[in-house]
């Protein structure tokens, strides 16, 4: 994890939040049927997503991010919530019901 480039994205809109789930982090990428391996983690298309609270989320990747700190794109927020719904059994923190 220390070899990844990290960035923080945030939102101020509690109607369009990040959410935390029982999974502390999850990974997305282009590898088909990924197994949690160092090969997958180090793949250039893999992104580690670590929601901190409804306002902020850390992202890690072997690729460098353009900005290390920036406002979240609303499409990104929706995409992450959609991924979380597929992977998580329950949401731990969200200011709105999904």
C-alpha positions, 0 to 999 in steps of 0.5 A: 500500500505504501507504493501506491499514489494516494488522493483524497476526494470530498463532497459537501453535499450530504444528498450525494455522499460517499458511504461506508460499508462493512468492507473497509475498502474495495478494489475496482479495475479492468482485470477479469475475475480478479483474485486479491493478489499482488498482481491485481493490486499492482495492475495499472488499472486497479484502484483501491477505494477507501471511503472514510465517511460520507464526505471523504474517500481515499483512492490509491493506484500505481498510476499518479493522480492529477490532483492529490486533493479535489472535489468529487465528481457526482458521476464518481459518487454514484458509481462508487455507491453502485459498486458498494451495493454489489459488494456489501451486505450493509451500509454502516454510515450514510446521511441518506437511505439508499 
